[in-house]
Amino acid sequence: MTATFIRPFTGFVEKIFVITEFELRKLRHDFTELITRALQPALWLLIFGQVFNRSGAMRTGNVPYLDFIAPGILAQSVLFVAIFYGINVIWERDLGIVQRFLASPTPRAALVLGKGFSAGIRTLSQTVIVYALSLLLGVKLNWRPLALLNVLVVVVLAATLFSTFSLIIACIVKTRERFMGVGQVLTMPLFFASNAIYPTAIMPGWLRAISHLNPLTYVVDALRAFMLAGSTSALGLGRDYAVILLTTTILVLIGARLYPHLAT
Amino acid sequence: MSATVLEIKNLTRRFGAFTAVDAVTLAVNAGEVFGLLGSNGAGKTTTIKMLTTLLPPSAGEARVAGFSITRQAVSVRRAIGYVPQAVSVDGSLTGYENLLIFAKLYDIPRREQQTRIREALEFMGLTADGGRLVGEYSGGMVRRLEIAQSTLHRPQVLFLDEPTVGLDPIARDAVWKLLVDLRANYGTTLFFTTHYLEEAESHCDRIAIMHKGRLAALGTWKELEASLGSGVHTLDEVFIHYAGGILDSGGSFRDVSAERATAQRLG
Protein backbone atom coordinates (compact mmCIF):
# COMPACT_ATOMS: atom_id res chain seq x y z
CA MET A 1 0.00 0.00 0.00
CA THR A 2 2.71 2.46 1.01
CA ALA A 3 4.65 1.60 -2.14
CA THR A 4 1.97 3.17 -4.30
CA PHE A 5 2.51 6.45 -2.46
CA ILE A 6 6.28 6.26 -2.15
CA ARG A 7 7.04 5.22 -5.74
CA PRO A 8 5.65 8.37 -7.41
CA PHE A 9 7.43 10.52 -4.83
CA THR A 10 10.87 8.89 -5.19
CA GLY A 11 10.37 8.91 -8.95
CA PHE A 12 9.64 12.63 -8.79
CA VAL A 13 12.72 13.41 -6.69
CA GLU A 14 14.85 11.23 -8.97
CA LYS A 15 13.67 13.21 -12.02
CA ILE A 16 14.57 16.51 -10.36
CA PHE A 17 18.11 15.26 -9.89
CA VAL A 18 18.32 13.94 -13.47
CA ILE A 19 17.52 17.43 -14.76
CA THR A 20 19.98 19.00 -12.32
CA GLU A 21 22.69 16.49 -13.20
CA PHE A 22 22.59 17.33 -16.88
CA GLU A 23 22.55 21.07 -16.32
CA LEU A 24 25.72 20.57 -14.29
CA ARG A 25 27.31 18.32 -16.89
CA LYS A 26 27.06 21.29 -19.27
CA LEU A 27 29.17 23.29 -16.83
CA ARG A 28 31.84 20.62 -16.87
CA HIS A 29 32.16 21.03 -20.63
CA ASP A 30 32.37 24.81 -20.42
CA PHE A 31 33.20 26.45 -17.12
CA THR A 32 34.15 29.91 -18.43
CA GLU A 33 30.73 30.99 -17.19
CA LEU A 34 31.80 30.36 -13.59
CA ILE A 35 34.79 32.65 -13.98
CA THR A 36 32.94 35.56 -15.61
CA ARG A 37 30.28 35.35 -12.91
CA ALA A 38 32.85 35.93 -10.21
CA LEU A 39 33.59 39.39 -11.57
CA GLN A 40 30.43 41.18 -10.45
CA PRO A 41 30.59 40.42 -6.72
CA ALA A 42 34.27 41.33 -6.82
CA LEU A 43 33.48 44.79 -8.21
CA TRP A 44 30.73 45.45 -5.68
CA LEU A 45 32.80 44.39 -2.69
CA LEU A 46 36.15 45.85 -3.73
CA ILE A 47 34.90 49.18 -5.09
CA PHE A 48 31.41 49.99 -3.79
CA GLY A 49 31.97 48.28 -0.43
CA GLN A 50 35.40 49.81 0.20
CA VAL A 51 34.32 53.35 -0.74
CA PHE A 52 31.23 53.36 1.45
CA ASN A 53 33.15 51.68 4.25
CA ARG A 54 35.58 54.63 4.27
CA SER A 55 32.91 57.28 3.94
CA GLY A 56 31.03 56.01 6.97
CA ALA A 57 27.84 57.24 5.31
CA MET A 58 25.83 54.11 6.12
CA ARG A 59 24.86 53.67 9.76
CA THR A 60 25.16 49.94 10.33
CA GLY A 61 25.50 49.98 14.12
CA ASN A 62 28.53 48.23 15.55
CA VAL A 63 29.04 46.11 12.42
CA PRO A 64 31.57 47.58 9.93
CA TYR A 65 29.92 48.43 6.60
CA LEU A 66 32.04 45.91 4.70
CA ASP A 67 30.88 43.16 7.04
CA PHE A 68 27.31 44.35 6.62
CA ILE A 69 27.42 44.38 2.84
CA ALA A 70 29.27 41.06 2.23
CA PRO A 71 26.17 38.83 2.72
CA GLY A 72 24.14 41.40 0.77
CA ILE A 73 26.51 41.13 -2.19
CA LEU A 74 26.33 37.35 -2.06
CA ALA A 75 22.53 37.56 -2.18
CA GLN A 76 22.73 40.13 -4.95
CA SER A 77 24.99 38.04 -7.15
CA VAL A 78 22.68 35.08 -6.65
CA LEU A 79 19.73 37.25 -7.68
CA PHE A 80 21.48 38.72 -10.73
CA VAL A 81 22.51 35.32 -12.05
CA ALA A 82 19.21 33.60 -11.31
CA ILE A 83 16.97 36.33 -12.70
CA PHE A 84 18.36 35.87 -16.21
CA TYR A 85 18.01 32.11 -16.07
CA GLY A 86 14.83 32.29 -18.12
CA ILE A 87 16.84 33.30 -21.15
CA ASN A 88 18.15 29.71 -21.35
CA VAL A 89 14.59 28.45 -21.25
CA ILE A 90 13.65 30.70 -24.18
CA TRP A 91 16.72 29.50 -26.04
CA GLU A 92 15.72 25.88 -25.43
CA ARG A 93 12.26 26.71 -26.69
CA ASP A 94 13.56 28.27 -29.91
CA LEU A 95 15.40 25.01 -30.43
CA GLY A 96 13.13 22.00 -29.86
CA ILE A 97 14.53 21.01 -26.48
CA VAL A 98 11.62 22.19 -24.33
CA GLN A 99 9.18 20.37 -26.62
CA ARG A 100 11.21 17.16 -26.36
CA PHE A 101 11.21 17.30 -22.55
CA LEU A 102 7.50 18.07 -22.40
CA ALA A 103 6.68 15.14 -24.67
CA SER A 104 8.45 12.86 -22.18
CA PRO A 105 6.62 11.49 -19.13
CA THR A 106 8.70 13.67 -16.75
CA PRO A 107 6.51 15.52 -14.22
CA ARG A 108 6.40 19.25 -15.07
CA ALA A 109 7.25 20.29 -11.52
CA ALA A 110 10.37 18.08 -11.66
CA LEU A 111 11.50 19.83 -14.86
CA VAL A 112 11.04 23.24 -13.24
CA LEU A 113 12.58 22.32 -9.88
CA GLY A 114 15.50 20.50 -11.51
CA LYS A 115 16.38 23.62 -13.47
CA GLY A 116 16.02 25.70 -10.31
CA PHE A 117 18.38 23.51 -8.30
CA SER A 118 20.96 23.58 -11.03
CA ALA A 119 20.85 27.39 -10.90
CA GLY A 120 21.41 27.02 -7.17
CA ILE A 121 24.42 24.80 -7.56
CA ARG A 122 25.85 27.11 -10.20
CA THR A 123 25.81 29.97 -7.72
CA LEU A 124 28.02 28.06 -5.30
CA SER A 125 31.03 29.39 -7.20
CA GLN A 126 29.96 32.91 -6.29
CA THR A 127 29.69 31.89 -2.67
CA VAL A 128 33.31 30.78 -2.76
CA ILE A 129 34.35 34.09 -4.37
CA VAL A 130 32.45 36.23 -1.86
CA TYR A 131 33.99 34.28 1.02
CA ALA A 132 37.47 34.64 -0.45
CA LEU A 133 37.07 38.40 -0.96
CA SER A 134 35.54 38.84 2.49
CA LEU A 135 38.51 37.08 4.01
CA LEU A 136 40.82 39.36 2.06
CA LEU A 137 38.98 42.48 3.24
CA GLY A 138 39.00 41.42 6.87
CA VAL A 139 35.30 40.63 7.25
CA LYS A 140 34.72 38.63 10.44
CA LEU A 141 33.24 35.40 9.08
CA ASN A 142 31.56 32.59 10.96
CA TRP A 143 33.40 29.38 10.07
CA ARG A 144 31.33 26.97 12.12
CA PRO A 145 30.32 24.01 9.91
CA LEU A 146 26.62 24.35 10.73
CA ALA A 147 26.66 28.05 9.81
CA LEU A 148 28.46 27.29 6.54
CA LEU A 149 25.98 24.57 5.72
CA ASN A 150 23.10 26.97 6.33
CA VAL A 151 24.70 29.54 4.02
CA LEU A 152 24.86 26.91 1.26
CA VAL A 153 21.26 25.90 1.81
CA VAL A 154 20.04 29.51 1.75
CA VAL A 155 22.05 30.27 -1.39
CA VAL A 156 20.72 27.22 -3.25
CA LEU A 157 17.16 27.96 -2.17
CA ALA A 158 17.44 31.63 -3.11
CA ALA A 159 18.78 30.74 -6.56
CA THR A 160 15.96 28.22 -7.00
CA LEU A 161 13.44 30.87 -5.97
CA PHE A 162 14.66 33.60 -8.32
CA SER A 163 15.44 31.30 -11.26
CA THR A 164 11.93 29.86 -11.05
CA PHE A 165 10.58 33.41 -10.97
CA SER A 166 12.66 34.03 -14.07
CA LEU A 167 11.30 30.88 -15.72
CA ILE A 168 7.76 32.11 -15.08
CA ILE A 169 8.56 35.42 -16.77
CA ALA A 170 10.05 33.50 -19.71
CA CYS A 171 6.87 31.42 -20.02
CA ILE A 172 4.82 34.62 -20.18
CA VAL A 173 6.90 36.81 -22.51
CA LYS A 174 8.32 33.96 -24.66
CA THR A 175 10.83 36.07 -26.63
CA ARG A 176 14.39 37.01 -25.75
CA GLU A 177 13.93 40.72 -26.50
CA ARG A 178 10.95 41.14 -24.22
CA PHE A 179 12.61 39.01 -21.57
CA MET A 180 15.73 41.17 -21.43
CA GLY A 181 13.55 44.25 -20.99
CA VAL A 182 11.44 42.75 -18.21
CA GLY A 183 14.50 41.24 -16.51
CA GLN A 184 16.19 44.64 -16.27
CA VAL A 185 13.03 46.29 -14.97
CA LEU A 186 12.62 43.70 -12.19
CA THR A 187 16.19 43.23 -11.01
CA MET A 188 16.95 46.72 -9.77
CA PRO A 189 13.75 47.23 -7.73
CA LEU A 190 14.23 43.79 -6.12
CA PHE A 191 17.78 44.72 -5.24
CA PHE A 192 17.22 48.29 -4.01
CA ALA A 193 13.99 47.53 -2.16
CA SER A 194 15.89 45.12 0.08
CA ASN A 195 18.32 45.20 2.98
CA ALA A 196 21.23 44.08 0.78
CA ILE A 197 23.37 47.23 0.82
CA TYR A 198 21.72 49.37 3.50
CA PRO A 199 19.70 48.60 6.62
CA THR A 200 15.93 48.88 6.30
CA ALA A 201 16.04 51.20 9.32
CA ILE A 202 17.29 54.09 7.17
CA MET A 203 14.57 53.56 4.53
CA PRO A 204 11.50 55.79 4.27
CA GLY A 205 8.41 54.04 5.64
CA TRP A 206 6.87 53.10 2.30
CA LEU A 207 10.09 51.53 1.02
CA ARG A 208 10.55 49.63 4.26
CA ALA A 209 7.05 48.22 3.86
CA ILE A 210 7.86 47.09 0.32
CA SER A 211 11.17 45.60 1.42
CA HIS A 212 9.28 43.35 3.84
CA LEU A 213 7.33 41.90 0.92
CA ASN A 214 10.55 41.23 -0.99
CA PRO A 215 11.91 37.66 -0.60
CA LEU A 216 15.44 38.99 -1.15
CA THR A 217 15.21 40.78 2.22
CA TYR A 218 14.71 37.44 3.97
CA VAL A 219 17.53 35.83 2.01
CA VAL A 220 19.90 38.63 3.01
CA ASP A 221 18.74 38.52 6.62
CA ALA A 222 19.41 34.79 6.85
CA LEU A 223 22.77 35.06 5.11
CA ARG A 224 23.83 37.89 7.41
CA ALA A 225 23.00 35.78 10.46
CA PHE A 226 24.85 32.69 9.21
CA MET A 227 27.81 34.32 7.47
CA LEU A 228 29.06 36.84 10.01
CA ALA A 229 30.64 35.96 13.35
CA GLY A 230 28.52 37.07 16.28
CA SER A 231 25.65 38.26 14.08
CA THR A 232 21.97 37.57 14.66
CA SER A 233 18.92 37.68 12.43
CA ALA A 234 16.88 40.88 12.52
CA LEU A 235 13.69 39.24 11.24
CA GLY A 236 13.98 35.79 12.81
CA LEU A 237 15.52 32.78 11.09
CA GLY A 238 12.34 30.74 11.28
CA ARG A 239 10.51 33.47 9.44
CA ASP A 240 13.32 33.82 6.89
CA TYR A 241 13.23 30.12 6.05
CA ALA A 242 9.43 30.03 6.05
CA VAL A 243 9.16 32.94 3.60
CA ILE A 244 11.87 31.54 1.31
CA LEU A 245 10.45 28.00 1.26
CA LEU A 246 6.86 29.09 0.84
CA THR A 247 7.66 31.53 -1.97
CA THR A 248 9.75 28.90 -3.76
CA THR A 249 6.98 26.30 -3.48
CA ILE A 250 4.37 28.69 -4.84
CA LEU A 251 6.63 29.76 -7.70
CA VAL A 252 7.45 26.13 -8.62
CA LEU A 253 3.74 25.29 -8.72
CA ILE A 254 3.02 28.29 -10.95
CA GLY A 255 6.05 27.47 -13.10
CA ALA A 256 4.92 23.85 -13.52
CA ARG A 257 1.56 25.09 -14.80
CA LEU A 258 3.03 27.64 -17.19
CA TYR A 259 6.01 25.65 -18.51
CA PRO A 260 3.91 23.50 -20.91
CA HIS A 261 2.75 26.70 -22.62
CA LEU A 262 6.26 27.08 -24.01
CA ALA A 263 5.66 24.15 -26.36
CA THR A 264 2.50 25.55 -27.92
CA MET B 1 -5.59 -6.77 -40.41
CA SER B 2 -3.27 -5.17 -37.88
CA ALA B 3 -4.38 -3.28 -34.82
CA THR B 4 -5.08 0.44 -34.83
CA VAL B 5 -2.40 2.32 -32.92
CA LEU B 6 -3.61 5.82 -33.63
CA GLU B 7 -7.23 6.82 -33.74
CA ILE B 8 -8.15 10.42 -34.42
CA LYS B 9 -11.77 11.59 -34.28
CA ASN B 10 -12.87 15.11 -35.25
CA LEU B 11 -9.67 16.52 -33.84
CA THR B 12 -9.90 20.31 -33.86
CA ARG B 13 -7.69 23.12 -32.68
CA ARG B 14 -8.62 26.79 -32.80
CA PHE B 15 -6.37 29.76 -32.05
CA GLY B 16 -8.84 32.56 -31.45
CA ALA B 17 -10.96 32.86 -34.58
CA PHE B 18 -8.48 30.85 -36.64
CA THR B 19 -9.05 27.11 -36.99
CA ALA B 20 -5.65 25.48 -37.45
CA VAL B 21 -6.94 21.90 -37.46
CA ASP B 22 -10.52 21.35 -38.47
CA ALA B 23 -12.29 18.11 -37.50
CA VAL B 24 -9.61 15.70 -38.68
CA THR B 25 -10.55 12.02 -38.51
CA LEU B 26 -8.21 9.20 -39.41
CA ALA B 27 -6.72 5.95 -38.12
CA VAL B 28 -3.21 4.54 -38.42
CA ASN B 29 -2.35 0.86 -38.11
CA ALA B 30 0.41 -0.56 -35.97
CA GLY B 31 3.67 -0.75 -37.90
CA GLU B 32 2.48 1.58 -40.63
CA VAL B 33 4.60 4.39 -42.09
CA PHE B 34 2.20 7.28 -42.35
CA GLY B 35 3.00 10.61 -44.00
CA LEU B 36 1.16 13.85 -43.35
CA LEU B 37 1.57 16.32 -46.17
CA GLY B 38 0.40 19.85 -46.81
CA SER B 39 1.58 23.39 -47.47
CA ASN B 40 3.01 25.59 -44.72
CA GLY B 41 0.24 26.46 -42.29
CA ALA B 42 -1.98 23.56 -43.37
CA GLY B 43 -2.10 22.30 -39.76
CA LYS B 44 0.47 19.48 -39.84
CA THR B 45 2.58 20.63 -36.90
CA THR B 46 -0.48 21.56 -34.83
CA THR B 47 -1.81 18.03 -35.42
CA ILE B 48 1.46 16.47 -34.27
CA LYS B 49 1.57 18.74 -31.21
CA MET B 50 -1.89 17.58 -30.17
CA LEU B 51 -1.03 13.91 -30.71
CA THR B 52 2.15 14.27 -28.64
CA THR B 53 0.13 15.95 -25.82
CA LEU B 54 1.97 19.26 -26.16
CA LEU B 55 -1.15 21.13 -27.17
CA PRO B 56 -4.66 20.41 -25.89
CA PRO B 57 -7.29 20.06 -28.62
CA SER B 58 -10.20 22.54 -28.73
CA ALA B 59 -12.57 19.73 -29.70
CA GLY B 60 -12.49 16.09 -30.75
CA GLU B 61 -10.39 13.29 -29.37
CA ALA B 62 -7.50 11.02 -30.24
CA ARG B 63 -6.18 7.79 -28.81
CA VAL B 64 -2.52 6.94 -29.15
CA ALA B 65 -1.52 3.35 -28.32
CA GLY B 66 -4.94 2.99 -26.73
CA PHE B 67 -4.60 6.02 -24.43
CA SER B 68 -6.58 9.23 -24.63
CA ILE B 69 -4.41 12.29 -25.37
CA THR B 70 -6.52 14.42 -23.07
CA ARG B 71 -7.28 12.13 -20.14
CA GLN B 72 -4.22 9.82 -20.16
CA ALA B 73 -1.50 12.18 -21.31
CA VAL B 74 1.27 10.63 -19.20
CA SER B 75 0.55 7.13 -20.58
CA VAL B 76 0.59 8.56 -24.10
CA ARG B 77 3.97 10.17 -23.42
CA ARG B 78 5.40 6.84 -22.26
CA ALA B 79 4.20 5.14 -25.44
CA ILE B 80 5.51 7.64 -27.98
CA GLY B 81 8.71 9.14 -29.26
CA TYR B 82 8.84 12.63 -30.70
CA VAL B 83 11.38 14.30 -32.95
CA PRO B 84 10.39 17.95 -33.30
CA GLN B 85 11.24 19.91 -36.40
CA ALA B 86 13.70 22.12 -34.54
CA VAL B 87 16.94 20.73 -33.13
CA SER B 88 16.06 18.99 -29.87
CA VAL B 89 19.37 17.62 -28.65
CA ASP B 90 21.63 19.72 -26.48
CA GLY B 91 24.75 20.98 -28.23
CA SER B 92 26.56 21.55 -24.95
CA LEU B 93 26.37 17.87 -23.99
CA THR B 94 27.98 14.85 -25.66
CA GLY B 95 25.96 12.43 -27.78
CA TYR B 96 26.24 9.85 -25.01
CA GLU B 97 24.99 12.31 -22.38
CA ASN B 98 22.05 13.33 -24.55
CA LEU B 99 21.02 9.68 -24.67
CA LEU B 100 21.71 9.05 -20.98
CA ILE B 101 19.41 11.82 -19.79
CA PHE B 102 16.50 10.39 -21.77
CA ALA B 103 17.29 6.84 -20.65
CA LYS B 104 16.88 8.16 -17.12
CA LEU B 105 13.81 10.27 -17.79
CA TYR B 106 12.03 7.32 -19.41
CA ASP B 107 12.87 5.02 -16.47
CA ILE B 108 14.93 2.54 -18.44
CA PRO B 109 16.31 0.22 -15.70
CA ARG B 110 19.80 1.25 -14.64
CA ARG B 111 21.41 -2.08 -15.62
CA GLU B 112 19.96 -1.79 -19.13
CA GLN B 113 20.84 1.85 -19.75
CA GLN B 114 24.40 1.31 -20.96
CA THR B 115 23.45 -1.56 -23.29
CA ARG B 116 20.57 0.41 -24.81
CA ILE B 117 22.72 3.49 -25.35
CA ARG B 118 25.54 1.45 -26.89
CA GLU B 119 23.10 -0.30 -29.22
CA ALA B 120 21.43 2.98 -30.16
CA LEU B 121 24.74 4.65 -30.99
CA GLU B 122 25.76 1.61 -33.03
CA PHE B 123 22.42 1.45 -34.83
CA MET B 124 22.69 5.12 -35.76
CA GLY B 125 26.35 4.81 -36.81
CA LEU B 126 27.47 7.16 -34.06
CA THR B 127 29.59 4.81 -31.95
CA ALA B 128 32.81 6.71 -32.64
CA ASP B 129 31.19 10.06 -31.88
CA GLY B 130 29.35 9.28 -28.64
CA GLY B 131 31.93 11.11 -26.54
CA ARG B 132 32.00 14.26 -28.68
CA LEU B 133 29.97 17.38 -27.97
CA VAL B 134 26.85 17.46 -30.13
CA GLY B 135 27.66 21.07 -31.00
CA GLU B 136 30.39 19.62 -33.26
CA TYR B 137 28.06 17.16 -35.06
CA SER B 138 26.94 17.50 -38.69
CA GLY B 139 23.25 17.99 -39.47
CA GLY B 140 22.72 14.36 -40.42
CA MET B 141 24.41 13.17 -37.25
CA VAL B 142 22.21 15.46 -35.15
CA ARG B 143 19.06 14.02 -36.72
CA ARG B 144 20.28 10.46 -36.22
CA LEU B 145 21.02 11.22 -32.58
CA GLU B 146 17.56 12.72 -32.14
CA ILE B 147 15.98 9.59 -33.54
CA ALA B 148 18.13 7.45 -31.25
CA GLN B 149 17.12 9.62 -28.31
CA SER B 150 13.42 9.38 -28.99
CA THR B 151 13.45 5.62 -29.56
CA LEU B 152 15.60 4.50 -26.60
CA HIS B 153 12.46 3.51 -24.68
CA ARG B 154 11.11 1.56 -27.70
CA PRO B 155 8.02 3.66 -28.33
CA GLN B 156 5.06 2.16 -30.18
CA VAL B 157 4.64 5.29 -32.26
CA LEU B 158 7.37 7.67 -33.37
CA PHE B 159 6.25 11.15 -34.40
CA LEU B 160 8.62 13.07 -36.64
CA ASP B 161 8.00 16.64 -37.73
CA GLU B 162 9.88 17.16 -41.01
CA PRO B 163 12.71 14.81 -40.06
CA THR B 164 14.77 15.54 -43.17
CA VAL B 165 14.37 19.31 -43.45
CA GLY B 166 17.68 21.00 -44.17
CA LEU B 167 19.58 17.77 -44.87
CA ASP B 168 21.47 17.02 -48.06
CA PRO B 169 20.22 14.05 -50.15
CA ILE B 170 22.84 11.65 -48.78
CA ALA B 171 22.01 12.48 -45.16
CA ARG B 172 18.30 12.23 -45.99
CA ASP B 173 18.76 8.75 -47.41
CA ALA B 174 20.73 7.70 -44.33
CA VAL B 175 17.96 8.95 -42.02
CA TRP B 176 15.33 7.09 -44.02
CA LYS B 177 17.30 3.88 -44.07
CA LEU B 178 17.42 4.00 -40.26
CA LEU B 179 13.73 4.75 -39.95
CA VAL B 180 12.88 1.81 -42.18
CA ASP B 181 15.19 -0.44 -40.15
CA LEU B 182 13.59 0.81 -36.96
CA ARG B 183 10.22 -0.34 -38.14
CA ALA B 184 11.60 -3.66 -39.33
CA ASN B 185 13.39 -4.35 -36.03
CA TYR B 186 10.93 -3.01 -33.49
CA GLY B 187 7.65 -2.66 -35.37
CA THR B 188 7.61 1.06 -34.58
CA THR B 189 4.79 2.97 -36.24
CA LEU B 190 6.09 6.08 -37.96
CA PHE B 191 3.93 9.17 -38.23
CA PHE B 192 5.71 12.03 -39.92
CA THR B 193 5.23 15.28 -41.79
CA THR B 194 7.29 16.29 -44.79
CA HIS B 195 7.50 18.70 -47.69
CA TYR B 196 9.41 16.24 -49.84
CA LEU B 197 6.88 14.43 -52.01
CA GLU B 198 9.38 11.83 -53.25
CA GLU B 199 10.07 10.80 -49.66
CA ALA B 200 6.39 10.35 -49.02
CA GLU B 201 6.01 8.34 -52.19
CA SER B 202 8.93 6.01 -51.63
CA HIS B 203 8.53 5.37 -47.89
CA CYS B 204 4.89 5.76 -46.87
CA ASP B 205 2.33 3.01 -46.73
CA ARG B 206 -0.35 5.68 -46.78
CA ILE B 207 -0.46 9.43 -46.81
CA ALA B 208 -2.85 12.16 -45.78
CA ILE B 209 -2.87 15.61 -47.35
CA MET B 210 -4.02 18.52 -45.23
CA HIS B 211 -5.31 21.80 -46.64
CA LYS B 212 -6.32 24.74 -44.46
CA GLY B 213 -6.71 22.53 -41.41
CA ARG B 214 -8.90 19.95 -43.13
CA LEU B 215 -8.08 16.47 -44.32
CA ALA B 216 -8.15 16.83 -48.11
CA ALA B 217 -7.07 13.31 -49.08
CA LEU B 218 -6.23 9.99 -47.46
CA GLY B 219 -4.90 6.80 -49.03
CA THR B 220 -1.94 5.21 -50.79
CA TRP B 221 -0.18 7.25 -53.49
CA LYS B 222 -1.63 4.89 -56.10
CA GLU B 223 -5.15 5.51 -54.83
CA LEU B 224 -4.66 9.28 -54.77
CA GLU B 225 -3.15 9.25 -58.23
CA ALA B 226 -6.05 7.19 -59.54
CA SER B 227 -8.54 9.56 -57.97
CA LEU B 228 -7.41 12.29 -60.36
CA GLY B 229 -8.78 10.31 -63.29
CA SER B 230 -7.13 8.27 -66.01
CA GLY B 231 -3.65 8.97 -67.30
CA VAL B 232 -0.31 9.39 -65.59
CA HIS B 233 -0.09 12.06 -62.92
CA THR B 234 3.07 13.44 -61.33
CA LEU B 235 3.51 13.74 -57.59
CA ASP B 236 3.23 17.51 -57.89
CA GLU B 237 -0.06 17.25 -59.73
CA VAL B 238 -1.57 15.04 -57.06
CA PHE B 239 -0.31 17.32 -54.30
CA ILE B 240 -1.50 20.54 -55.92
CA HIS B 241 -4.88 19.01 -56.68
CA TYR B 242 -5.49 18.34 -52.99
CA ALA B 243 -3.35 20.93 -51.23
CA GLY B 244 -4.21 23.89 -53.45
CA GLY B 245 -1.64 25.88 -55.39
CA ILE B 246 1.78 26.21 -53.84
CA LEU B 247 1.42 30.01 -53.80
CA ASP B 248 -1.64 29.58 -51.68
CA SER B 249 0.56 28.50 -48.79
CA GLY B 250 0.26 30.15 -45.41
CA GLY B 251 2.32 29.62 -42.27
CA SER B 252 3.11 32.32 -39.76
CA PHE B 253 6.31 34.35 -39.63
CA ARG B 254 7.33 32.30 -36.60
CA ASP B 255 6.79 28.97 -38.42
CA VAL B 256 8.79 30.06 -41.41
CA SER B 257 11.64 31.55 -39.42
CA ALA B 258 11.77 28.48 -37.17
CA GLU B 259 11.94 26.22 -40.21
CA ARG B 260 14.70 28.25 -41.80
CA ALA B 261 16.62 28.36 -38.54
CA THR B 262 16.43 24.57 -38.30
CA ALA B 263 17.57 24.17 -41.88
CA GLN B 264 20.48 26.49 -41.18
CA ARG B 265 21.52 24.67 -38.01
CA LEU B 266 21.42 21.26 -39.64
CA GLY B 267 22.74 22.21 -43.05
Interface residues (C-beta under 8 A of the other chain):
Chain A: G11 E14 K15 V18 E21 F22 R25 K26 H29 D30 D94 L95 G96 I97 Q99 R100 F101 L102 A103 S104 P105 T106 P260 A263 T264
Chain B: K49 T52 T53 L54 L55 V74 R77 R78 I80 Y82 P84 Q85 A86 V87 S88 V89 D90 S92 L93 T94 E97 I101 F102 K104 L105 Y106 D107 L133 Q149 S150 A258 A261 R265
